Amino acid sequence: QVQVAESGGGSVQSGGSLKLSCVASEFSYDRYFMGWFRQAPGKEREGVAVIDSDQMTTYADSVKGRFIISRDNTENIFYLQMNSLKPEDTGTYYCAVVDTSVERMTTFEALRVLPRFNDRSGQGTQVTVSS
């Protein structure tokens, strides 16, 4: 199982930006997806963005056009660039890497099931957006 560690969170005002990082231990899956999900107090976990081994991406409607997920191919590091942040983006952000070599899925499916993989995430990084 891939170990991950999230970082880059912080407190910003509405309209600000943050860039989250997810450092993953070395892995050699033939196919995989990596995603970010978040959880706000009193709310269910929500898939935010996913990127797969073909560099296909999918975003939650709530962040589309504002967030960008990417991977540094030279390192096992994934990023989530968050722009035009809103108070409703507040929460703890987690990442996870999931092997899809056996069970293929589209990035749309991956975004939907991502929150179930909370056992594969790290400690998360807190994002607080004030109005």
C-alpha positions in Angstrom: 0.0 0.0 0.0 1.3 3.4 -1.0 2.1 5.7 1.9 1.2 9.4 1.4 1.8 12.6 3.2 -0.2 15.8 2.6 1.1 19.3 3.1 0.6 22.9 2.0 -2.6 23.8 3.8 -3.1 27.1 5.6 -5.5 30.0 6.3 -6.3 32.4 3.5 -9.0 34.9 2.7 -11.7 34.3 0.2 -10.3 34.7 -3.3 -6.8 33.5 -2.2 -4.8 30.6 -3.4 -3.0 27.6 -1.9 -1.0 24.7 -3.4 -1.3 21.4 -1.7 1.3 18.6 -2.1 1.0 14.9 -1.7 4.2 13.0 -1.4 3.8 9.3 -2.1 6.1 6.4 -1.4 7.5 4.7 -4.5 5.0 2.5 -6.3 4.9 0.7 -9.6 1.3 0.2 -10.4 0.6 -0.3 -14.1 -2.5 1.7 -13.8 -3.6 3.9 -10.9 -5.5 7.0 -9.9 -4.5 9.6 -7.4 -7.0 11.9 -5.9 -7.8 14.6 -3.3 -10.8 14.5 -1.1 -11.8 16.7 1.7 -13.9 16.7 4.8 -15.4 19.7 6.6 -16.7 19.5 10.1 -20.1 17.9 10.2 -20.1 17.0 6.6 -19.3 13.8 4.6 -16.1 13.3 2.8 -16.2 14.7 -0.7 -14.0 13.8 -3.7 -12.4 17.0 -5.1 -10.1 16.0 -8.0 -8.6 12.9 -9.5 -5.8 12.2 -12.0 -5.0 8.8 -13.4 -2.0 7.1 -14.9 -3.0 8.4 -18.3 -3.0 12.0 -16.9 -6.8 12.2 -17.3 -8.4 14.4 -14.7 -11.8 14.9 -13.3 -13.0 17.6 -10.8 -16.0 18.0 -8.6 -18.4 20.5 -10.0 -17.8 22.7 -6.9 -14.2 23.2 -7.8 -14.2 23.0 -11.5 -12.4 25.9 -13.1 -10.7 26.9 -9.8 -8.6 23.8 -8.8 -5.9 22.0 -10.9 -4.6 18.6 -10.1 -1.2 17.6 -11.4 1.7 15.2 -11.0 5.5 15.8 -11.0 6.5 12.8 -13.1 10.1 12.9 -11.9 9.0 12.4 -8.3 6.0 10.7 -6.8 4.5 14.1 -5.9 1.0 15.2 -6.7 -0.3 18.7 -6.4 -3.6 20.5 -6.0 -3.5 24.1 -7.0 -6.4 25.9 -5.5 -7.4 29.3 -6.8 -10.3 31.6 -6.1 -10.8 29.9 -2.8 -14.2 30.2 -1.1 -15.2 29.7 2.6 -17.0 26.5 1.5 -13.6 25.1 0.5 -12.7 25.0 4.2 -11.9 21.5 5.4 -9.2 18.9 5.9 -7.7 17.8 2.6 -6.5 14.2 2.1 -4.8 12.4 -0.8 -4.7 8.7 -1.8 -3.2 6.6 -4.5 -5.2 3.6 -5.7 -4.1 0.7 -7.9 -6.5 0.1 -10.8 -4.4 -2.4 -12.6 -7.0 -5.1 -12.0 -10.2 -3.2 -11.6 -10.3 -0.5 -14.2 -12.4 2.6 -13.6 -12.8 6.0 -15.3 -11.8 9.1 -13.5 -15.5 9.9 -13.0 -15.9 6.7 -11.2 -12.7 7.2 -9.3 -13.9 10.6 -8.0 -17.1 9.1 -6.8 -15.4 6.2 -4.9 -12.3 8.1 -3.7 -13.7 9.1 -0.3 -14.0 5.4 0.6 -10.2 5.1 0.5 -9.7 7.2 3.6 -7.6 4.4 5.0 -5.0 5.0 2.4 -4.7 8.7 3.1 -2.3 10.5 5.4 -3.0 12.8 8.2 -4.4 15.5 5.9 -3.7 19.2 5.7 -6.1 21.8 7.0 -7.4 24.5 4.7 -9.3 27.4 6.2 -10.8 30.1 4.0 -12.3 33.2 5.7 -14.8 35.5 4.1 
